[in-house]
Amino acid sequence: MRELKKISVDEAFAALRRWVKELDYAPVIDLMAAGHDSPWKLLASTMLSARTKDAVTTKASKSLFSRADTPEKTAELSVEELAELIYPVGFYRTKAENLKKLAQAVVARFGGVVPQTLEELTTLPGVGVKTASLVLIKAFGKYEICVDTHVHRISNMWGLVSTKTPEETRAELKKTLPKKYWKEINQELVTLGQTVCRPAKHECGKCPLKEICPAAESH
């Protein structure tokens, strides 16, 4: 048995960068960001993506933006119209209500401009730290760490943190992870977590980190 208890961060990210470039797959928010879409589109797409497959989110986002690609236009639509546009994303009715409230708040409180601080973003309806962090990274290029369930789970598997919640993981990673990796950890680990290191099935033999991951031998 290997005595490795903690992954080499530099080796891990170097391997993941090479792997992601060769992989014909990317989480929906990265596809949106690659198209240089507006902060509002990135914010709305992130909200739609919760508990929804990426292909569905992409289709729903395109449908929504064909009618309403700004907070002003979104706020003008009824909840029923929004629900029809974003169907069949998970919890589409609730998301339609939240999307309208979000658009109204951005217009009323920020003049239709998506704010650029975590503090302001998290005052908006339906926007938590995870969504706010991702928007700051993808829309504004800010140094933030976005922690979802994949980042939380894999960071613990790697021995980078020993935490019980994504919120604790984010706080610990900010202390221990080199800042140069902050903006990309979500993209790399979500891609890994959605493909070969899924929660219910770890395909360690296909993993680009199988030689250095401290958890590889136990699966």
N, C-alpha and C positions, 0 to 999 in steps of 0.2 A: 504493500500500500504506500502511496505517495504521502509525504509529510506536508505537502503544500496546503496551507490553510487560507491563503489570500492570493487572489489572482494578481498578476503583474499588469497594472493598468495600462502602461505604455504598450506592452505586447498585445494586450486585448484589443485596444482601440486601433492599433495598426492592422491587426488581422481583420477586424470588423470592417474597417474602411475598405480594404481590398475586396472583401466578400460582398459588401453592399453594392459596390460598383459593378460587380459581375452578375449580381442577382437581378432578375427581371421582376422586381417587387418593391413596393414602397408604401408606407402608410398614407392614407388619404391626405392628411395635412401636409405631408412633404410634397405630394403631387400638386396640391394647391399652391404651396409656396414656390415651387419651381416655375409656376406660371406667372409669378410676380403679381398675384392678385392683391386686391386692396386689403388693408387691415380689417375692414368690415366683413369682407367675404371670408377671410380666415377665421374671424371670430364666430361668424354664423355657422360656418362649416364645422368648426370644432364643437359647437353646441349640438349640432345635428349628429355628430359622429358617436356620441355616447351610446353604448349598448347597441351598436349598429354595424353591420359589416361594411367594409370600405367601399365595395362596389355599389352598395345601396346608397351610402352617403354621397359618393361622387355623383350618382344619377340625380339624387334629390337636390344636391347643391346646384347643379346645372339647371335643373327645372326651376328652382327658386330664383336664381340669378337671371334667368331669361325674362322674368317679370319684374323682379325687384333686386337690384344690385347695389342699393345704398340703404342706409338706415331710414332715410326719409321715405323712400318708396315702400320699404317694408312696413313701416308704421302705418301707411295709408291702407294697406290691405286688411281685410277682416281675418279673424282667426280661422274661419271656415275656408277662406281662399288659401291661406298659408298652409293649413292642414292638407288641402288637396295637392298643393304644389310639392310638399315634402314627403307625402306618402310614397313608399311604405317604411320609412325609418321607424325604429323602435320608439314607442310612446309618442307617435306623431302628433296626436291631439295636444298633449301636454307641451310638447316642444313648440308647437305652433303658438300656443298661448305665451310661452316664455320668450319666443322669438319676437313677438309683437311688443311685449313689455320691454325687452332689451332694446329694440329699435327706438321705442318711444323715449326711453331713458337716455340713450346716446344723443338723440336729437334735443331733448329738453335740457339736459344738464351739461352736454359737451358740444353743443352746436353742430351735431352730426359728425363729429370727429372722434374716432376711437382713441381714448386716452392712452398714454404711454407709461404709466406707472402701475405697479402691482396694487398699490393701495387704492387707486381710483378704479381700476378695472374690477376689483373684487367687491366694489360697492354696487356694481350693476346686477340686475336680476339674473339669476341663474349662472353667474360667473364665479367659479371657485378658483382656488390657487392654481390648480392644474391647468385649467383653461387659460387663465390669465398669463401664466408662465409661458405656455406654448405660443400664445399670440405675441408676447413680448419678444420671444426668440425669433419666430418666423416672420413676423410683420415688421419688426423694428430692429432686429439684429442685436438685441440686448443680451447681456450675460445673465442668464437665469438657468435654473434647473427645473425641468418639468418631470414630475414623478407620477406615473400611473401604476397600475397593478404589475405590469411587466417589469418596469424599472425597479419597483420595490422588491419584487420577488427575486429577480436576477441579481440585484446588488447584494441581497442577503446570501444568495447561493455562492456568489463570488467571494464572500467574506469582506466586502468593502464596508458593510454596516452590519449591525445586529439590532434590528428594529422590528416593531410590531405593526406599524402603520405607514402608509405613504408619506404622511406629514412628518413623521419622525425621520424617515429615510431622507427626505429633502433637506431637513435641517442638518443631518449628519454628513450628507454628501457635500454640502456647502462648506463644511469644516475640513473634509478629508480629500475630496476629489480636486485635482488640479483644475484651475479655472479654464484652461484651454479646452477642456472636455465638457464643460457645462452645457453649451448650446447643442451638442450633438448626442449626448447620452440618451436622450429620449428616442431620437430617430434610430440609432443603432440597436438599442435594447428592445424597442417595440418591434422592429423588424425581426430580430432574433426570436423574440417571444411569440410572434404570430406565425413563425415558420417552423423552425427546428427545436426550439426550446419552449414548447407550449406547456401550459400549466398541467394538463392531464397526460401529456406524452412528450417525454424528452428524447429526441432522436440524436443522442450524443455522437453516434457514428457519422452523422452528416454535419455536425457542428464545426465551424471554422476555429473554434477554441478548444476542441477536444483534447489537445495535448497539454493545455495549461489551465483548464477550468478545474478548480478544486472539488467540484461536485460531480465531475464526469464519471468517476468510478462507482458512484453509488446508485446510478440509474441504468 
